[in-house]
């Protein structure tokens, strides 16, 4: 949800410059820290791969890669910690 909200807000921006107006988009990659991960660096590398996949697939998208390598809908990530 957080990443999709950011993507939508950026897509709604109108940039005004001396050359005219234009819009911008963003592709966002996400991952989660898995129990098998040795540290946060592995999750960051997956998020980086997810961003490039999102950019290559359609641009202006949000994509997640799980610790097992499977793609997932990153819109379910809310930023809250489990209790």
NORUR-V670438 format. One record per backbone hydrogen bond with DSSP energy under -1.0 kcal/mol. NH is the residue of the N-H (numbers start at 0). CO is the residue of the C=O. If there is no record, write none. Layout:
nh = <NH,NH>
co = <CO,CO>
This chain:
nh = <1,4,5,6,7,8,9,10,11,12,14,16,19,21,27,29,36,43,44,45,46,47,48,49,50,51,52,53,54,55,56,57,58,62,63,64,65,68,71,75,76>
co = <76,0,1,2,3,4,5,6,7,9,21,19,16,14,60,62,33,39,40,41,42,43,44,45,46,47,48,49,50,51,52,53,53,27,71,29,69,65,63,72,73>
